[in-house]
Amino acid sequence: MANGEPKSYSSNLQLALTILGTATGMIILIVGITMASRYAPKPQQQPLILKIHSITMSGLNVSCFLTETRWNVTVLFANRNSMLEMSIHSFESSLYYNYSNPISCAVVEAMHLGPRKQRLVEMQFNRAQCGEEQPYVDDWVLERIRKDEIKGEMSFVVGMKLRVSYRTGILGWDYDLNPHCPKLDMQLVPSTGNGGIIFDHPKVCLVPL
């Protein structure tokens, strides 16, 4: 009997430790799921807000295939969540003429937004920022831009693909987001190649989660 007691005690201790470890693991799992469900970004209230405040253009020259043209688009990046921190990875944005024709690029540096913080960013579009592979612009697109210049009006759309990381404590979520921004109607100054507009009410981009 004396020889069997230590083995029995050891087996009971091992069983107790196994049960305790399992219970602890289940508690941690339940707490983790609860915390993740509570603090995860919600589709109905996406933390990231994007608003376009202004667009300006200089050096419009269709005969040079827009290589000298510059567009500056001022965009507000805002985090409306009071718990989550947000990191937006560096990205390349494209400027489209009438939605479907890319004509220029802008490279935006990575940024961090704490809870309830925002940053106004000037996105500088020019053909050089597209790198070696620049968007090909059809002749008919250039012709339509030339006609728009004569009329004194031109429309553009900003396109973005964002990699966004949300964090709170040890919890984190990563998303690939494709904002949908509205058309920007620009007023041109005749015979100058310049133009722009500041919006009374910022243009809000929809950011589906």
N, C-alpha and C positions, 0 to 999 in steps of 0.2 A: 504493500500500500504506500509505504514511504517513497518508493521509487516512482510511483505513478502520479503523485500529487504535483511535483514540479511540471511534468508534461501537461497535466490538465490545466494548471494555472497559466502556463505559457500559451496553450491553445485558447483559453478564455480571453487572455489579454490581447492576443492577436485578433480574435473575433471582434472584441470591443473596439480596438483601434480601427479595424476595417469598417465597422458600422459608423464610428465617429467620422472617419475620413469621407465615407460616402455621404453622410448627412451634411458635413461641412461643404462638400462639393456641390450638393444639391442646393444648399442655401446660397452659395456664391453664384451658382447658375441662375437661380430664381431672381436674386437681387440684380444680377447683371442684365437679365432680360427686362426686368421692371424698369431699371434705370435707362436702358437703351430705348425702351418704348416711350418713356416719359420725355427724354431730352432729344431724341432723334428729330431731324428736320421734318416738318410736316408739309405734304404737298399743298394743303390748303392755306399754308402760311409760310411760303418759302422765305428763309432768312435774308437771301440776297435780293437787293433792290437795285435796278439800273435805270437811270434817268439821263436822257440826252438834253443838255442845256443850250448848246449852240453848235453851229457849223460855219466855218469860214473857208474861203478858197482864194488862192493867189496864183498868178502865172499861168492861167489857162491858155494852152496853145495846142490846138487840135492838130495842126500841121506837123508838130513834133511828137505826135502820138502820145501826148499827155506826159512825156518824160520830165517836163519842167514844172508840172502842176503840183501844187501842195494843197492839201485839205487838213484843217485842224478841227477835230470834233471833241468837244468837252463833255465828258460823261461822269456822272456821279455814281460811285460804287458805295453802297450802304449796307450795313448789317443791322437789321432791326431786332434781332434776337437779344435778349438780356442775359442769356446763359452761354451761348455758343461763341467760340472764336472761329474766325474764318480765314483760310489761306487760299488765295487765288494764284495758281501757278502762272508763270509767264506764258503768253499766248500771242499768236498772230491774228490780227483782225483784217477782214477784207472790206473794201468799199465797193458797193455794187451800184451800177447805173440802172435805174428802173428794175430793181429786184434781182434780175437774173444774169447780169453781165459784170463780172469783177473787173475793176479797172485800176485798183491801187491797194496798197497794204500798209499796215502799221504794226509795229512790234511793241507790246506792252509788257513792262517788267512785272515780276511777281509782287504781290502785295499782301499784307496781313491786316485784317480788320478785327479789333476786339469787340466784345459785346456792345451794342448800341453805338458803334462808331461808323464814320463814313469818310470817303476821300474823293476829291474832285481830280479827275485825271484828264490830261489833254492828250488825245490820241492823234499823232502826227502821221498822216498818210502821204506817202510818196512812192514812186515806182521803185526807188532804190531799196526800200525796206522789204520788197518782195524777194530779194536775193537773186540768185542766178536764174531761177525759173519764174519769170514774170508772167502775169496773166496776158493772154493774147486778146487783143481788142479788135473785133471785126470792123471792116471798113464802114459797114452800115451803121454800127454803133457810133463811130467817130462822126459820121455825117449827121446823125440825130443829135449828137452833142453840139455840133456846129449850129444846127437849126435852133436848138434850145438857147444857145448863147445869143443868137440874134433876137429871139423873143424876150430874153432877159430872165428866164426861169429855167431851173434844172432840178431834178429829183434824184436823191441817192438813198441807199439803205446800208446801214452798218451791219456786218455779219460777224459773229463771234462764236468760238467753240471754247468753253471754259472747263478746266479741271479744278474743282473746288473741294477743299478739305474742311470739314467742320469738326471742332474738338471741344470737349468739356471734360476736364479732369483726365482720366485714363480712357475715356470713351471717344471714339472717332468714326467718322463716316466720310467716304470719298464719292464724289459724283462727277460725271461728265455732263455738262449743261450746254444747251443750245438756245440762247436767248433769241426771241423774235422781236426785232425793233421796227418801229413804224417808219414810213417813208418820210424823208426830210426834204422839204421843198425850199430851195435856195433862191434868193433874189440876187440877180447879177447887176453889176454896174456896167453900163454900155461901154464897149471899146477899151476896157481895162484888163479883162481877164481875171477880175476879182469879184468877190461877192460873199454873201453870208447872211446869217440871221441868228438872233438870240430869241429864244422862245419865251413868251410871257408865261406859259405853263410848260414845264419840261416834258419832253416826249418820253413816256414810260415804256420800257422794253419788258415784254412778258418773259418770265424765266421759269419754265416748267421744271419741276423736280423729277 
